[in-house]
Amino acid sequence: MTIFQYISLLWTRFTPLEKRLLAEVRAVLPEAARPIFDAQVSAVTKSQRVLKWNEICYYRMKRWKVSWSDVPLFPCTDEMELAEVRFKADGKRFKATLGSVAGHIFDFRLQPGGRSVAFALLEGTPSTKLLDDPMRQSTGRRKPAAVLPAWVNFVKRHENGQSGVWTLYNGDTAYSVSLETGEFLILAEREGDEFVLQRLEPPSDQLYYLESHDGIPKPLSKDLESVIKDGGQQEHQPDAD
């Protein structure tokens, strides 16, 4: 990215990459959802890009507050993943997933981060698929996450969702986060400082431990009971995946 390209983001809502990804998503949406989608894209006034642009969040700002009150919304207000776009740029393969909350688009999660190719041309034809229908009836809950059996069994032994100072999540409450080393599902957190994770992209059947927000997830080297008890005292083993 050149200096001019970086500065241009001060007055441009979307990078060329984001425009292409949004167009790809629009093409797979149900026809009835497209006018709503177009109105939401046009209504975005602020884009927030974090890390190496592993996550790009979109906001509708009114009087310094986020408000979508004057924008058409999807009938389904569930938190959902709308669509996935797989593409190639600069010789690397990427996956972008567009999420929706409260009936409006919210964020793109990219693996790896999209900053380096924000102004690059895509190579070949992207592969795009619809993950959920924004025109369906709301259920009031997210689609359950497919957590690893080892974690399911662990949570069953701690049915109150707590283990000391740790908060434990199940398939209904676990949430995903896009980090520089991959896309992960947060299964447990200790006061927002330590985390137990499951890696979604690239897929892994191991559980991971993250000792701080600015750390790097490492495969667990102890059993879960010991990790929850000892936290950062565990020794890490190299990621051999």
C-alpha positions as CSV (number, residue, x, y, z in Angstrom):
1,M,0.0,0.0,0.0
2,T,1.4,3.4,-1.0
3,I,1.3,6.5,1.1
4,F,-1.3,8.0,-1.3
5,Q,-3.5,4.9,-1.0
6,Y,-3.3,5.0,2.8
7,I,-4.3,8.7,2.9
8,S,-7.1,8.1,0.4
9,L,-8.8,6.0,3.1
10,L,-9.5,9.2,5.0
11,W,-12.3,10.0,2.5
12,T,-13.1,6.6,1.1
13,R,-15.4,4.3,3.0
14,F,-14.2,1.1,1.2
15,T,-11.0,-0.1,-0.3
16,P,-11.1,-1.6,-3.8
17,L,-10.8,-5.0,-2.2
18,E,-13.8,-4.4,0.1
19,K,-15.9,-3.0,-2.9
20,R,-15.1,-6.2,-4.8
21,L,-16.0,-8.4,-1.8
22,L,-19.3,-6.6,-1.2
23,A,-20.2,-7.0,-4.9
24,E,-19.4,-10.7,-4.6
25,V,-21.7,-11.1,-1.6
26,R,-24.5,-9.1,-3.2
27,A,-24.4,-11.5,-6.2
28,V,-25.3,-14.5,-4.0
29,L,-27.9,-12.9,-1.8
30,P,-31.6,-13.6,-2.3
31,E,-33.1,-11.1,-4.8
32,A,-35.3,-9.6,-2.1
33,A,-32.4,-8.9,0.1
34,R,-30.3,-7.0,-2.4
35,P,-32.1,-3.6,-2.1
36,I,-31.8,-3.8,1.7
37,F,-28.1,-4.7,1.3
38,D,-27.5,-1.8,-1.1
39,A,-29.1,0.6,1.3
40,Q,-26.9,-0.6,4.2
41,V,-23.7,-0.4,2.1
42,S,-24.6,3.1,1.1
43,A,-25.4,4.1,4.7
44,V,-21.9,3.1,6.1
45,T,-20.1,6.2,7.3
46,K,-17.2,4.6,9.3
47,S,-14.9,1.7,8.7
48,Q,-12.7,0.3,11.4
49,R,-9.8,-2.0,10.4
50,V,-7.9,-3.9,13.1
51,L,-4.6,-5.8,13.2
52,K,-3.5,-6.5,9.7
53,W,-7.1,-6.0,8.7
54,N,-8.1,-9.4,9.9
55,E,-11.4,-7.7,10.8
56,I,-13.1,-4.7,9.2
57,C,-16.1,-3.3,11.0
58,Y,-18.7,-1.1,9.4
59,Y,-20.8,1.6,11.3
60,R,-23.6,4.0,10.6
61,M,-22.7,7.1,12.7
62,K,-25.3,9.7,13.5
63,R,-24.5,12.5,15.9
64,W,-21.4,10.7,17.1
65,K,-23.4,7.5,17.9
66,V,-23.9,4.3,16.0
67,S,-27.5,4.2,14.6
68,W,-29.1,2.2,11.8
69,S,-32.6,3.6,12.7
70,D,-33.1,5.2,9.3
71,V,-31.7,2.3,7.2
72,P,-33.7,-0.7,5.9
73,L,-32.9,-3.8,7.9
74,F,-33.0,-7.5,7.0
75,P,-36.0,-9.3,8.5
76,C,-33.7,-11.7,10.3
77,T,-32.0,-9.9,13.2
78,D,-30.0,-12.9,14.4
79,E,-26.3,-12.6,14.6
80,M,-25.2,-14.6,11.6
81,E,-22.5,-15.1,8.9
82,L,-24.0,-14.0,5.7
83,A,-21.6,-15.1,3.0
84,E,-18.0,-16.3,2.4
85,V,-15.7,-15.2,-0.3
86,R,-12.5,-17.2,-1.2
87,F,-10.1,-15.4,-3.5
88,K,-6.5,-15.1,-4.5
89,A,-4.4,-11.9,-4.7
90,D,-0.6,-11.3,-4.7
91,G,0.0,-15.0,-5.1
92,K,-1.8,-15.8,-1.8
93,R,-5.2,-17.3,-1.0
94,F,-7.7,-15.5,1.3
95,K,-11.0,-16.1,2.9
96,A,-13.4,-13.3,3.8
97,T,-16.6,-13.8,5.8
98,L,-19.2,-11.1,6.0
99,G,-21.2,-11.0,9.3
100,S,-24.6,-9.4,10.1
101,V,-26.0,-8.3,13.5
102,A,-29.4,-6.8,14.4
103,G,-30.5,-7.0,10.8
104,H,-27.5,-5.1,9.2
105,I,-24.1,-5.9,7.9
106,F,-21.4,-5.6,10.5
107,D,-17.9,-6.9,9.6
108,F,-15.6,-8.8,7.2
109,R,-13.3,-11.3,8.9
110,L,-10.3,-12.1,6.7
111,Q,-7.7,-14.8,6.8
112,P,-5.0,-13.9,6.4
113,G,-5.4,-10.1,7.0
114,G,-6.3,-8.1,3.9
115,R,-4.2,-5.0,4.4
116,S,-1.4,-6.0,2.0
117,V,-3.9,-6.6,-0.8
118,A,-6.4,-3.8,-0.2
119,F,-5.6,-2.2,-3.5
120,A,-4.4,-5.3,-5.4
121,L,-6.2,-6.9,-8.3
122,L,-7.7,-10.3,-7.6
123,E,-6.3,-13.3,-9.5
124,G,-8.9,-15.4,-11.2
125,T,-12.5,-15.6,-10.2
126,P,-13.5,-15.6,-6.5
127,S,-15.6,-18.4,-5.1
128,T,-18.5,-17.1,-3.1
129,K,-21.3,-18.9,-1.2
130,L,-24.2,-17.8,0.9
131,L,-24.0,-19.0,4.5
132,D,-27.4,-17.9,5.8
133,D,-30.6,-16.3,4.6
134,P,-31.1,-12.7,5.9
135,M,-34.7,-12.9,4.8
136,R,-35.7,-15.8,7.1
137,Q,-37.5,-15.5,10.4
138,S,-35.4,-14.6,13.4
139,T,-34.8,-17.3,16.0
140,G,-33.3,-15.0,18.7
141,R,-30.1,-17.0,18.8
142,R,-26.9,-17.5,16.9
143,K,-26.2,-20.6,14.9
144,P,-24.4,-23.0,17.4
145,A,-20.7,-23.3,16.8
146,A,-19.2,-26.8,16.1
147,V,-16.9,-27.1,19.1
148,L,-14.5,-29.9,19.6
149,P,-15.8,-33.0,21.5
150,A,-13.0,-32.6,24.1
151,W,-14.4,-29.1,25.0
152,V,-18.0,-30.3,25.0
153,N,-17.1,-33.0,27.6
154,F,-15.1,-30.5,29.7
155,V,-18.0,-28.0,29.8
156,K,-20.4,-30.8,30.8
157,R,-18.3,-31.3,34.0
158,H,-18.7,-27.6,34.8
159,E,-22.4,-27.1,34.0
160,N,-22.6,-23.7,35.7
161,G,-20.3,-22.2,33.0
162,Q,-17.7,-21.2,35.6
163,S,-14.5,-22.7,36.7
164,G,-12.8,-20.5,39.3
165,V,-12.2,-17.1,37.6
166,W,-12.8,-18.5,34.1
167,T,-16.0,-18.1,32.1
168,L,-16.7,-21.2,29.9
169,Y,-18.6,-21.1,26.7
170,N,-20.5,-23.8,24.9
171,G,-21.6,-24.1,21.2
172,D,-24.4,-21.5,21.8
173,T,-22.2,-18.9,23.5
174,A,-18.7,-19.3,22.0
175,Y,-17.7,-16.6,19.6
176,S,-15.2,-16.3,16.9
177,V,-12.3,-13.8,16.5
178,S,-9.9,-13.3,13.6
179,L,-6.2,-13.1,14.6
180,E,-3.1,-12.8,12.5
181,T,-2.4,-16.6,12.8
182,G,-5.9,-17.7,12.0
183,E,-9.6,-17.6,12.8
184,F,-10.4,-18.9,16.3
185,L,-13.3,-19.7,18.4
186,I,-13.1,-18.4,22.0
187,L,-14.1,-21.2,24.3
188,A,-13.1,-19.7,27.7
189,E,-11.7,-16.5,29.1
190,R,-10.2,-15.5,32.3
191,E,-11.2,-11.9,33.1
192,G,-10.6,-11.0,29.5
193,D,-6.9,-11.6,29.9
194,E,-6.4,-15.3,29.1
195,F,-8.2,-17.5,26.6
196,V,-8.8,-21.1,25.6
197,L,-9.3,-21.3,21.8
198,Q,-10.3,-23.6,19.0
199,R,-8.8,-22.8,15.6
200,L,-11.3,-22.7,12.8
201,E,-9.1,-21.5,9.9
202,P,-6.9,-23.3,9.1
203,P,-8.8,-26.1,10.8
204,S,-7.2,-27.9,13.8
205,D,-8.4,-30.6,16.2
206,Q,-6.3,-29.2,19.0
207,L,-7.2,-26.7,21.6
208,Y,-5.1,-23.5,22.0
209,Y,-4.1,-21.2,24.8
210,L,-3.7,-17.4,24.5
211,E,-2.0,-15.7,27.4
212,S,-2.8,-12.1,26.4
213,H,-4.5,-10.0,23.8
214,D,-1.1,-9.3,22.1
215,G,0.2,-12.9,22.4
216,I,0.2,-15.8,19.9
217,P,-2.1,-18.8,20.4
218,K,-0.2,-21.9,21.2
219,P,-1.5,-25.6,21.3
220,L,-2.3,-26.7,24.9
221,S,0.5,-28.7,26.5
222,K,-1.5,-29.6,29.6
223,D,-4.9,-31.2,30.2
224,L,-7.7,-28.7,30.4
225,E,-8.2,-29.0,34.1
226,S,-4.6,-28.0,34.7
227,V,-4.7,-25.1,32.3
228,I,-7.9,-23.7,33.9
229,K,-6.2,-24.1,37.3
230,D,-2.7,-22.8,36.4
231,G,-3.4,-20.4,33.5
232,G,-0.2,-18.9,32.1
233,Q,2.0,-21.2,34.1
234,Q,1.6,-23.9,31.4
235,E,4.6,-24.6,29.2
236,H,3.8,-24.2,25.5
237,Q,4.7,-26.6,22.7
238,P,5.4,-25.5,19.1
239,D,2.5,-25.4,16.7
240,A,3.1,-28.4,14.5
241,D,0.0,-28.1,12.4
